Every structure is written in structure tokens, then in C-alpha cells.
């Protein structure tokens, strides 16, 4: 959509990755933001509208005219349909032990109506954005401004206090969980009996790696994984949860992903899922630039400690895109 659009409308966003926006001059731009300082800082827009997003959009809607040529929209719809098929293929590829994409893909059709979803920052945010189909009535939160680690569990606790009758599900990396999430389980243990509904699930992506930064170093800088800063110690989150009177589940077999989600969703108390996922599954975008490919190759050539596993998983993901049902 970004590569081929002729007009870009930005609404209440400070989207930081400007390299993914249209090339300057390719598209005309309109931006709405309540903070005037945010206007035109990511893309040179022709029309800068400072104001409340909802009210501004309401005033703009009567000015719109429906296009008769729907070719581009139909092309995008086709691309999206194919992308969902690609995501399923990627999610079902084997990994060691669990493909993190599968964790999210199998949760998606099980999401309860009107649930509240929270994601922490890190690689969890990528799978959260890609593999979950958020339906009308649901709420979804993420640290979209600063991408600060450690927000997922506090968001979930706040959601449960604000809407105690609704299911709340937080998807959190092990780095964020060790930063403050594990301590916040004490808060959950203290207060969950006061909630009218006890359904709260914290799913920890236990890959023993600060995974998002590891991949950013490889793909954006051409640097191999630096183990001294990136490795995270293993921790039995499920056992710790049990010691607090919560329900803990260890998940380390891919064939159990669906049944574990079912068990957690049916539990009579808050649940912590300790999900052992593979850190070497690459977060491949739909399009890979030549520069990204060069940096990734450079990282692997510079003795990345996990390069054998990274190469194997990258091949699986690419082959899965080209050869449907290659995981079967």
C-alpha cells in the first residue's frame, strides 16, 4: 500500500519508521494531529490539520467523493488475502521448539468477544500486529509512542481494573517480563479476587533473547548478535505464578499450542503461560530491500553465534511462501 499509493492520510500517528512511508514526492499528504508539533515531521504533507482526530474526520467526510475506479482497492484486497495465506504458512513451519508466529496464529480464532489485548514492545509486537485478527468490540493496546519495554503486564492490570468483566490477554517477551512483569504478578495475586471475572492471561515468549534488538542489529546494522547484551536467562515463569496462587502452564511442544490456549481461556484464575519459542525465526517483512538483505548477510558472515539456525529458519520461511503447504 505504501509503495504504490498516490495519497497518504496520517491520523493521530507519530509513526517512527519513515523509511517505510512513500518516497518523498511520490504521494500527496494529509495529516491530522491534536499536537501541531507532530505535523509534517515524518512526511512532507500538503494539508496539516491540527485538531481532535474524530471531530476533524467528521468534518472531512462530507467532502469526500466515492471513486468509480476500484482497481487499486481490488488489488490491495487480493494482496491482503494472499498475505493471510502466507502468514499461515509461516506460522506452521517447524521451529525449535515452537514457532512464535504459531502462538499468535492459533490464539486469533480463539479470541473471546470484546476481549482486551495488550502487547509489550519487542518481537511480540510484530507477531501481535501481524497474526491477530482484532474484531469489532475488542480493545488493543501497545506502546505506540516510545515503544517502551515493560508496558504489557501493567496495561493488562489496568485493563482488568477498568473492565473487570472482560477477558484480558497480554503478550509479553521474556526481556520485558524480567524487567518488571514478574514483579507485577504479585500485584495480580493481590487483587484478582476483587475482579468480577478472573480471566486474565499473561503469555510470556520465552526465547532467552532480547529478540527485537537482536534482529534490528542484524538487518539494519549488519551486526551479528552480541550475546553479552542480548542473552536473557531462563526463568520458570509458570512455577513462579503457581507459587503466588495463580495458574502456571509450561508450553514447549507445538502440537499443544491450541489446547494450552483453550485451557488458559477456561481457567478459574489468572494464568501465566511460559511459552518456549524459537528466537531464530526471522520477522520477515512482505518486501525486503536490497540494503536490508546486504546487512543481514553481513551479520551472518561476521560469525553470528546463531547463524546456522537463523539460515535454516530463513530458508523455511521463504520456501513456505513459495511452496504452499510445505510444512505438511
Buried (B, 14 or more C-beta within 10 A) or exposed (E): EEEEBEEBBBEBBBEEEEEEBBEEEBBBBBBBBEEEEBBBEBBEBEEBBBEEBEEBBEEBEEEEEEEEEEEEEEEEEEEEEEEEEBBBBBBBBBBBEBBBBBBBBBBBEEBEEBBBBBBBBBBBBBBBEBBBEBEEEBBBBBBEEEBEBBBBBBBBBBBBEEBBEBBBBBBBBBBBBBBBBBEBBEEBBEBBEEBEEBBBBBBBBBBBBBBBBBBBBBBBEBBBBBEEEBBBEEBEBBEBBBEBEBBBBBBEEBEBBBEBBEBBBEBEBBBBBBBBBBBBBBBBEEEEEEEBEEBBEBBBEEEBEBBEBBBBBBEBBBEBBEEEEEBE
